[in-house]
């Protein structure tokens, strides 16, 4: 009932203005992947991850080895990820683009599937994922955000409010 029958990794791209962030100015497109893990009774769990070529290749490699795995067996998932992804140059710590540091390959690829597994566990047990992780701690989480545009004016919008945000 909780064994995987199929895994689909779908690359997506969406417009993302070239904002200046901690990793520099990125391309005008954000590349991501959607992971859909389906079990024998037709229920599915979803997740998302990076969508660069290297990550997509690693996700596809792991996905091809997950049919028949029980979604409650996270240790088996971790073993499959560790055996499947490249461990070249993990000591170097070089990160050419966000999410490409070789030292984070195993946890990054594991997490992409773990979230879909947890989604399925929640559906199977009819419990929220926060219950599966030990229970809800708070109702809201405060956060802050900032934007720094690469250009003098935001080139993707003529609205004045966009530049007002850049001056905040």
Buried (B, 14 or more C-beta within 10 A) or exposed (E): EBBBBEBEBEBEEEEBBBBBEEEEBBEEEBBBBBBBBBBEEEBBBEBBBBBBEBBBEBBBBBBEBBEEBBBBBBEEBBEBBBEBBEEEEEEEEEEEBEBBBBBBBBEBBBBBBBBBBBBBBBBBEEEEEEEEEEEEEEEEEEEEEEEEBEEEEBEBEEEEEBBEEBEE
